[in-house]
Amino acid sequence: MPQKIDNRLTLAILVGGGPAPGINGVIASATIEAINSGLRVIGIREGYRWLVKGDISQAVELRIADVSRVHFTGGSILRTSRTNPASDEESIARTVEALERLGVRYLICIGGDDTTFGAARIAERASGRIGVATVPKTIDNDLPLPENVPTFGFETARAFGTTIIESLMEDSRSTDRWYVVVTMGRKAGALALGIGKSAGATLTVIPEEFGSGRIDLRLVVDIIVGAIVKRLVAGHDDGVAIVAEGIAERLDLDTLPLDSLQRDAYGHVHIADIPLATFLRDRIRTTINELGIHGTVIAKDIGYELRCARPVPFDIEYTRTLGYGAVRYLLNGGSGALIALTGGSVTPVKLADLLDPATGRIRTRIVDVKSESYTVARSYMIRLNASDFEEPMLSQLAAQTRLTPREFERRFRPAVAATIAVSPAAVTVPDYDDLSRAVK
């Protein structure tokens, strides 16, 4: 008996980059809407990993029964990878050719800035033969969506991260210790700030507050040590300091004790290989000992715990609309856009409009440190401010250390100025060796 030919147009779905809560919600809603619209749907396992090799063996047909309840779950039923299809012309050509051999007419790419960049190159290379839409996914919340709408996964990650920090805050209070917690956020400090602001952490340090350029690790250490001293003045020897991991990428890595640094397919340093929390903990311990302060400092990293968490209702609802919207956009003849949601309506944003003309890469949304939202967060932190170098506060702070008031101001004012100066490059880092001799 001759095999029945399936003449339906094919929609393919893939996931790139790190996991984020809500991925399965996009897969489910896109699959259901596409099938109900007469399309055949295939899922491509592990993102671009196999396509760049011209391998189409990792494509699997998706049916409504396969996806109808997966929107409640974390992770990705299609798995994911960080393979870059646009690393060279051969890779992008093999990727497009593999999609065409699969009979793909429409492609939905779920991912962050790198996956979106790859999708933009596929759309360009396919020249209309394949309609491409991307759905923005990242817990870092660093994609430039209209009206400052969050990326999906961010709200779940913030909620779970807040619960973790609340527990650490109680532990720190109960045991008289400090926690230095490094959270995910390669380019932007949105997740760290969102968690810190929601939990009421003692302070949060993000790369945006230093402006552009390299960040001196010693300034970050002194910001946290300054908070420790200020807490002591108030009669407390505990606290939780949150630091965005993006600080690590902006450090002068040549000055850090690292044997080697690996990079991913997009050229990024593996931030997980940079033990930022440990560096900070060790230098904070050394500094407070030099200052005559006795205390316990513990390093903690959070991030991987958040990426595959069960999505909160916000992200479940959000992703169901995004998946539906991506299919409708493609079926209406659209291509080459990122699917966003503004005011309850699906809003396609052309991928070309997301590119930074200077770099050719997707623009990064960073925290606006001049916004009222950041001002509120900063106002509730316990950290040194310029007014703390006035009397009587200056003498009260110095009394907690082995420094005189003048020595205290000389030591810690640069750390305060580094986050408020117009040009961080103009901030003079103190002679730390000279100051260490002064307190011994």
Summary of the structure (lengths in Angstrom):
residues: 440
radius of gyration: 24.6
end to end distance: 91.3
largest distance: 94.0
contacts: 1543
relative contact order: 0.14
helix: 46%
strand: 17%
